[in-house]
Amino acid sequence: MKRCRNKPKQAAQRRRLAGLCLTLAGILAVLFWFVGQVEPLLVRLAQNKAQSVTLKIIHDRVGEWLASEEITYDSLVQFGYNPDGELIYLETDMVKLNTLKAHVGSRIQQSFDQHDFGAISIPLGTLLGGDLLVGRGPSLRFPVEMSCSVQCTFTNLFDDAGINQTRHQILLEITGTTLAVADWCKTSTKVTTNFIVAETILVGKVPEYFTDVEHSADALQDINDYGYDIN
């Protein structure tokens, strides 16, 4: 008789266990669906936020640095001339450039370490999908933490600025590699931007004559030599 009375209890326990398993399976299915919906969107938003924050910090700190430092072209470059007074070489002060590079890099890194990155907000309707629901409903907030490594490099750029004239620019190239972590996902992004630190126009010896064939139909047959005296 005990066995007969225990059978209904065992059946009820099995039903409760089956119901619990189904409930857990449903919760896990919803959780996986939610993660699948959130993660790609959260990664894209985290990348956008990392890029915008990194660029803003770099531009703000470099702008302040250029405004506070008295950096001139002559303080960074030395010229060499031949006995006729013609420019034959120029040399950049690498010691000073390395000092400036370390200084501005330290400013950017310190500002980044102290920055409050806040959170990423995603409306519930955007997560559910569908054009009609985008941007609607309450927003879910995902706290974001970021870390950044900064690399600064000085480069020289020479380009033509006219007859026997060359523009020389000293550029500061800054690359920021940022790792953004938001809850269970993380992503990294890299931004690179350039700043003109100093520039000048290098003027060489201007020739007495020059030839203009820009508007000639046949450059070989129709040469306008403005220095040639036709008798």
Order of alpha helices (4+ residues) and beta strands (2+ residues): alpha-alpha-beta-beta-alpha-beta-alpha-beta-beta-beta-beta-beta
